[in-house]
Amino acid sequence: MNFQLVLFSGLGFLFFIGFCLFFLSKANNANLSERSKKLLMLVTVCLLTVSCILIFDTYTKDHIARNTVVKSE
């Protein structure tokens, strides 16, 4: 496994979370309706969830591919 890729992906994900939290704090202080604020929070949480699933799926596929033993006949 490419550990530099894992490191940079992790740091990128942390920056993405920081950006999302910054965006939500600005949206929360804006003059928006409560429904709009809740919708923005829901969309942000969905984006974070999808990105977590994609990252986990990518690294799981890589781990399985590297550690699968192929039986030779």
C-alpha positions as CSV (number, residue, x, y, z in Angstrom):
1,M,0.0,0.0,0.0
2,N,1.3,3.4,-0.9
3,F,1.6,5.1,2.6
4,Q,2.1,8.5,1.1
5,L,-1.2,8.3,-0.7
6,V,-2.9,7.2,2.5
7,L,-1.3,10.1,4.4
8,F,-2.2,12.7,1.8
9,S,-5.7,11.3,1.5
10,G,-6.2,11.5,5.2
11,L,-5.0,15.1,5.4
12,G,-7.2,16.0,2.4
13,F,-10.1,14.4,4.2
14,L,-9.4,16.4,7.4
15,F,-9.2,19.6,5.4
16,F,-12.5,18.7,3.7
17,I,-14.1,18.2,7.1
18,G,-12.7,21.6,8.2
19,F,-14.1,23.3,5.2
20,C,-17.5,21.7,5.7
21,L,-17.5,22.8,9.4
22,F,-16.5,26.3,8.3
23,F,-19.2,26.4,5.7
24,L,-21.8,25.2,8.2
25,S,-20.8,27.8,10.8
26,K,-21.2,30.5,8.2
27,A,-24.5,29.1,7.0
28,N,-25.7,28.9,10.6
29,N,-25.0,32.6,11.2
30,A,-26.6,33.7,7.9
31,N,-30.1,35.0,7.6
32,L,-31.6,31.7,6.2
33,S,-34.7,30.0,7.3
34,E,-34.4,27.1,9.7
35,R,-35.5,24.7,7.0
36,S,-32.7,25.9,4.7
37,K,-30.1,25.5,7.5
38,K,-31.3,22.0,8.2
39,L,-31.2,21.1,4.5
40,L,-27.6,22.5,4.2
41,M,-26.6,20.4,7.3
42,L,-28.2,17.3,5.8
43,V,-26.4,17.8,2.5
44,T,-23.1,18.3,4.2
45,V,-23.5,15.2,6.3
46,C,-24.4,13.2,3.3
47,L,-21.3,14.5,1.4
48,L,-19.1,13.5,4.3
49,T,-20.8,10.1,4.6
50,V,-20.3,9.4,0.9
51,S,-16.7,10.5,1.0
52,C,-16.0,8.2,4.0
53,I,-17.6,5.3,2.2
54,L,-15.6,5.9,-1.0
55,I,-12.3,6.2,0.9
56,F,-13.1,3.0,2.9
57,D,-14.1,1.1,-0.3
58,T,-10.9,2.2,-2.1
59,Y,-8.6,1.1,0.7
60,T,-10.5,-2.1,1.3
61,K,-10.3,-3.2,-2.3
62,D,-6.6,-2.5,-2.3
63,H,-6.1,-4.4,0.9
64,I,-8.1,-7.4,-0.3
65,A,-6.2,-7.4,-3.6
66,R,-2.9,-7.4,-1.9
67,N,-3.7,-10.0,0.7
68,T,-5.7,-12.5,-1.3
69,V,-4.0,-15.8,-1.8
70,V,-4.5,-17.4,-5.2
71,K,-4.5,-21.2,-5.1
72,S,-2.5,-22.7,-7.9
73,E,-3.7,-26.0,-9.2
